Amino acid sequence: MATVSINFVFLHGMKIFTSAQIHELDKYTIEHEPISSIDLMERAAKAITHAITDKWSTETPVIVFAGPGNNGGDALAVARLLTDAGYSVSAYLFNITGHLSVDCAANKDRLAAEKKIKQLVEVKQEFDPPQLEAGMLVIDGLFGSGLNKPLAGGFASLVKYINASQAEVVSIDVPSGLMGEDNTYNVRANIIRADLTLTLQQPKLSFLFAENQQFVGRIKVLDIRISEEGMAKTDARYHIVGENEVRPLLRGRNAFAHKGNMGDALLVAGSYGMGGAAILAARACLRAGAGKVTVHTPKCNNTVMQIAVPEAVVQLDHEETIFSEAVDTEDYDALGIGPGLGRSEATAIALIAQLRRTQCPIVADADALNILANHRAWMQQLPKGMVLTPHPLEFDRMNGHCADSYERLTKACDMAERLGAYIIVKGHYSALCAPDGHVAFNPTGNAGMATAGSGDVLTGIITALLARGYRQREACLLGMYLHGLAGDMAARDLGMESLVAGDLIKYLPQAFKRLND
């Protein structure tokens, strides 16, 4: 069976189905392959077992905790296959209610017939937990993606017992206690903290959220050959962008191209002490292929801009230290506004005037978003098709505090639909929320990009792509991907610890070259 690490760049895009859709796709596969449900479970168990035997030797004692549903059935099948492979396995099946799923019951009988199993304990009332020690492997098959309420009672106690141990933990499909999508009201103390999650067919939505990393650990996606026809037919609101998805978006250059038809970009950026933001955005905009870049900035930044970015045209504001007046955008193909802009009231008034009068596509970031957060009534006056690129804190300032990433994503989708905007909520898996309700997660990028100025670079890239004629969705998808890819290439050569925003610009040509090649 093929395995994919979720931290690698996907060559092909991947749909993210909800737990309900996954259940329906299992049924579709059973009906249309055709294959029996017990044989599909066996296929999954073989993939899981292969992933485990690749990493742990037969010298590792294995403790399997199985719940009463199909996740438990998977776990019991894995216990049998590991036993057959020479592992010392103790399995504990929790049948508190006296009801097992059909396939779980079948796998209980199969395991009970396995003479080499160290022990199989069916827990119906009292449970004397085994000693869990360093060097042991716990296989968590208590509950899968169908869970819809927090764990409580004995199961919560068991989870805490496992989490407190020194044993390594592998979770089947989903760490028990974690829900596939919304964990806003979950009890986080009652969720398994896995070292490795072996998830079936595709990652779950909740795996893409920062606060859940502590539960999922490393992730491997196991291909269990769910019906490709069924997956193709099923519309998914969420998907992870693949390289083969963005590569066709990249436009070639006409042999007779000149700067006049490669896009004229305007950046409104910088204030006293924040000229660096304007420089980074301008350099990125130029590196992303804009034919001409004009930077409107306060007078205090004139010398540094002329020296640092000689390729850009510098247009000076009347004020010495702040942006104070809207610019005529009739001659420009795209506007990027916000990096290092400051939040003075004069700048705020100039900002809303600029947004109202601009006819070309707009990217708003950083202080442009912070100003809108301080004047929320202005949000309804924004032109359709704007691109907003908030990090989580900036988004919460605009829309109110969010308890977790799922709530933030839901609110960002609502805002995108309401405003007719494209909202990129930045993070390890930056999420592009489109006006049609669909969400694209970007797989490129790394923790080294958590550095000041990284967002200014993204603003410059997307502004350049819009100026060159890319539509908003194309510019966002390509911009996010290139931004993260440049960061990955920089981290490969430089390491993550010393990465700075300027390195992203330095490696941007290599990122373009990879997609072109």
Disulfide bonds with the S-S distance in Angstrom:
none
